[in-house]
Amino acid sequence: MSRRPEWVGTAVGVGQNVVLPIASYLLLVAAGWSPVWALAGSAAVSVLALAVDRLRGEPFNALGGLVLLRFGLSFALAWLTGNARILLVKDGVITLVIAAFALWSLTWSRPLIARIRRDLSADRHAFDERLDTDPAQRRLHARLTLMWAAGLAVEATTSILVSLLAPITAAVVITNITGPATIVALIAITEYAARSHRATPPNTPTP
């Protein structure tokens, strides 16, 4: 039985944690929900998908923790404020916190992107072995983590400004495009860099 490529696991993670909330938000708005509760409802749909994964035996990972955090904050803010704009700003603030967390993780033996890619890997043992035995792999994941921190910080700052200044409908559309687009671009660069590294002969210096 052939192993599932690592990019498939990454794509599934993005689809579940990025595409699914956007699609559910659009459907709820079309069904007549207010923007604030449609945003909260989209977070609930992500939690349901996470629960299905757990029932299938999938381990809890960093992306799952982010889903639960977003769900809890969305419903608390929707209940307390009834303001969709605040919920949109909340997502940008969470992204800024993740960017700061990614920077902090550079002090660990395994930075954030190494941990996330390991969670999504089809063969975690092989991933651990590559990371433990290849110093270039560790340097690569440190650079990738730094890239993610910078990219997420820029996207979060833009998202917060749009959420505060643009009309609410435009803000919802723009932030629902820029966030996923940034993440997809970062994932594409990450996977390309990882594949390029694996394709490099052992005796070839890695920049």
C-alpha positions in Angstrom: 0.0 0.0 0.0 1.6 3.3 -1.1 2.1 6.1 1.3 0.1 9.2 1.0 2.3 12.1 -0.1 2.9 14.7 2.7 1.3 17.5 0.6 -2.0 15.6 0.7 -2.1 15.8 4.5 -1.3 19.5 4.3 -4.0 20.1 1.7 -6.6 18.2 3.9 -5.6 20.3 6.9 -6.0 23.6 4.9 -9.3 22.5 3.5 -10.7 21.6 6.9 -9.4 24.6 8.7 -9.6 27.3 6.1 -11.9 26.4 3.2 -14.6 24.8 5.3 -15.1 27.9 7.6 -15.3 30.2 4.6 -17.8 28.0 2.7 -20.0 27.6 5.8 -20.0 31.3 6.5 -21.2 32.1 3.0 -23.9 29.4 3.3 -25.1 30.7 6.6 -25.3 34.3 5.4 -27.2 33.1 2.3 -29.6 31.3 4.7 -30.4 34.6 6.4 -28.0 34.5 9.4 -26.6 37.8 10.6 -22.9 38.3 9.8 -21.8 38.0 13.5 -23.6 34.6 14.0 -22.6 33.4 10.6 -19.0 33.9 11.6 -19.6 32.2 14.9 -21.4 29.4 13.1 -18.5 28.8 10.7 -16.3 28.3 13.7 -18.7 25.7 15.0 -18.6 23.8 11.7 -14.8 23.6 12.0 -15.2 22.1 15.5 -17.6 19.5 14.2 -15.1 18.5 11.5 -12.4 18.3 14.2 -14.7 16.0 16.2 -15.2 13.7 13.2 -11.4 13.5 12.9 -11.1 12.5 16.5 -13.8 9.8 16.1 -11.8 8.4 13.1 -8.7 8.1 15.4 -6.8 11.2 14.1 -4.6 12.6 16.8 -5.2 16.1 18.2 -2.7 18.6 16.7 -1.7 22.3 16.7 -4.3 23.1 14.0 -7.0 21.5 16.1 -6.0 23.7 19.0 -6.4 26.8 16.9 -9.8 25.6 15.7 -11.0 25.3 19.3 -9.5 28.7 20.3 -11.3 30.4 17.4 -14.5 28.6 18.2 -14.5 29.7 21.9 -13.6 33.3 21.2 -16.1 33.6 18.3 -19.1 32.5 20.4 -18.0 34.5 23.5 -17.6 37.7 21.4 -20.8 37.1 19.4 -22.7 36.7 22.6 -21.1 39.6 24.5 -20.9 42.2 21.6 -23.1 41.1 18.7 -20.6 42.9 16.6 -19.2 41.1 13.5 -16.4 43.7 13.1 -15.0 42.7 16.5 -15.1 39.0 15.4 -13.1 39.9 12.3 -10.6 41.9 14.3 -10.3 38.9 16.7 -9.1 36.7 13.8 -6.4 39.2 13.0 -5.3 39.4 16.6 -5.1 35.6 16.8 -2.9 35.5 13.7 -0.6 38.1 15.3 -0.3 35.9 18.4 0.5 32.9 16.2 3.2 34.9 14.4 4.7 35.9 17.8 4.5 32.3 18.9 6.2 31.1 15.8 9.1 33.5 16.5 9.3 32.2 20.1 9.4 28.6 18.8 12.7 29.4 17.1 14.2 28.9 20.5 13.0 25.3 20.7 14.7 22.2 19.3 11.8 21.9 16.9 10.3 25.2 15.7 6.5 25.5 15.0 6.6 24.6 11.3 8.5 21.4 12.0 5.9 20.4 14.6 3.0 21.2 12.2 4.5 19.4 9.3 5.2 16.5 11.5 1.5 16.4 12.6 0.4 16.4 9.0 3.0 13.9 7.8 1.8 10.5 6.5 4.9 8.9 8.1 5.8 10.7 11.3 8.6 8.3 12.2 10.4 9.0 8.9 9.8 12.7 9.4 11.3 12.5 12.9 14.3 10.6 11.6 15.0 13.1 8.9 14.8 16.0 11.4 17.0 14.3 14.0 19.7 13.1 11.7 19.9 16.0 9.2 21.1 19.4 10.5 20.1 21.0 7.2 16.5 19.9 7.8 16.5 21.7 11.1 18.0 24.8 9.6 15.4 24.6 6.8 12.5 24.4 9.2 13.9 27.3 11.2 13.9 29.5 8.1 10.5 28.3 7.2 9.1 29.2 10.6 10.7 32.7 10.3 9.0 33.1 6.9 5.6 32.1 8.4 6.0 34.5 11.3 6.7 37.4 8.9 4.0 36.4 6.4 1.3 36.0 9.1 2.2 39.2 10.8 1.8 41.2 7.5 -1.5 39.4 6.8 -2.8 40.0 10.3 -2.0 43.7 10.3 -3.7 44.1 6.9 -6.7 42.1 8.1 -7.1 44.2 11.3 -6.9 47.5 9.3 -9.5 46.3 6.7 -11.8 45.0 9.5 -11.7 48.4 11.2 -11.9 50.7 8.2 -13.8 48.9 5.4 -17.6 48.4 5.2 -18.5 45.2 7.0 -19.5 43.2 3.9 -16.3 44.2 2.1 -14.3 43.5 5.2 -15.7 39.9 5.4 -15.0 39.3 1.8 -11.5 40.7 1.8 -10.3 39.0 5.0 -11.8 35.7 3.8 -9.7 36.0 0.7 -6.4 37.4 2.0 -6.1 35.1 4.9 -6.5 31.8 3.0 -4.4 33.2 0.1 -1.6 34.0 2.4 -1.7 30.6 4.1 -1.9 28.8 0.7 1.1 30.8 -0.6 3.1 30.0 2.6 2.2 26.3 2.4 3.2 26.2 -1.3 6.6 27.8 -0.5 7.1 25.4 2.4 6.3 22.3 0.5 8.5 23.4 -2.5 11.4 24.1 -0.1 11.0 20.7 1.6 10.8 18.8 -1.6 13.8 20.7 -3.0 15.8 19.8 0.1 14.9 16.1 -0.2 15.9 16.2 -3.8 19.4 17.6 -2.9 22.1 14.9 -3.0 23.6 14.2 0.5 27.0 15.6 -0.4 25.6 18.8 -1.9 25.7 21.8 0.4 22.3 23.2 1.2 22.2 27.0 1.2 
